[in-house]
Amino acid sequence: MQRTKAMINLGWVILIGGFSNICFGQETTETQKKTPDRFITYGLGTMIVKLNDEHMSDLNYKGGSVHINLGGYKRKKNTLRNFQIGIGIGSISPKDDNRQIEPKGQYYRVDLSYSQQYFIQSILNEQIRWYSGGKVKSHTNIRLNPQLDTGFITFLLANGFFASNTFERDVKMFSRMVIVGWQLDLPLLNHTIRPSFLNVFDYVNPEGNWVKERVDDSRWYAINKYSNITSTIYMLYPLSSSNIIRLSYEWDFYRIKSMLEATSISSTISFSLLFKF
């Protein structure tokens, strides 16, 4: 817990320092004031998670986590490219549980994604730009619940291909042209790995091959078995130093239908700094 707090404090110090630097940087030349091409992204946010996984228990869980975002962003006239690493560290607990035990468990999440989209056309009287393309995403979430005998460690690993569409519009705000956008990612095909019921003995059993068992359990799923929809609303606010402030809200939903089902809904609010390089 102390280590987590230290990471949060360090992240905010870096954000505040970077924010001061990009806000009070010197004015650039006319050439430099044009929309930059490449950015390095880092930011902090908060994530709220609602989860039901029958591998863990039949209860509904809810929790929150700190969200750290790192990545790279490239923007051309007709192309958008975005690589992101999202890390969540927090806890979850049952929404309704009257048992006389500590119900809270630990929650860890890592998302790696790369999307590439191309300009299609301007729509609605040419006020909105439409980009379309694809996205590759690797999602991992791990839950540790010491109070559960048959679900001590539960997780989901999912690697998938998505159809990705973005709609953007320029809006004038505080004498600057701000980009407001919405990105929608829809699943095409996913490869997932989930455990059977696991407790600590499954990991220390010398006769078991834990990795092979998990690979044997892995499956390819189409959208009728595994659905993962991500909707992201964002705002890009340019600064005089050619860097950008990004505010975003992401809603992420997945449902996997196998022998034991799982459903997850997460909402993430992030504040990011995009540094030109």
Sequence and secondary structure as in RCSB ss.txt:
>XXXX:A:sequence
MQRTKAMINLGWVILIGGFSNICFGQETTETQKKTPDRFITYGLGTMIVKLNDEHMSDLNYKGGSVHINLGGYKR
KKNTLRNFQIGIGIGSISPKDDNRQIEPKGQYYRVDLSYSQQYFIQSILNEQIRWYSGGKVKSHTNIRLNPQLDT
GFITFLLANGFFASNTFERDVKMFSRMVIVGWQLDLPLLNHTIRPSFLNVFDYVNPEGNWVKERVDDSRWYAINK
YSNITSTIYMLYPLSSSNIIRLSYEWDFYRIKSMLEATSISSTISFSLLFKF
>XXXX:A:secstr
 HHHHHHHHHHHHHHHHHHHHHHS     TTTTS  SEEEEEEEEEEEEEEEETTT SS EEEEEEEEEEEEEEE
 SSEEEEEEEEEEEEEEEESS   SS   EEEEEEEEEEEEEEEEEEETTTTEEEEEEEEEEEEEEEEE TT SS
BSEEEEEEEEEEEEEEEEEEEEETTEEEEEEEEEEEEEEEEEE  SSB HHHHH TT  HHHHHHHH EEE TTT
EEEEEEEEEEEEE TTS EEEEEEEEEEEEE SSS EEEEEEEEEEEEEEE 
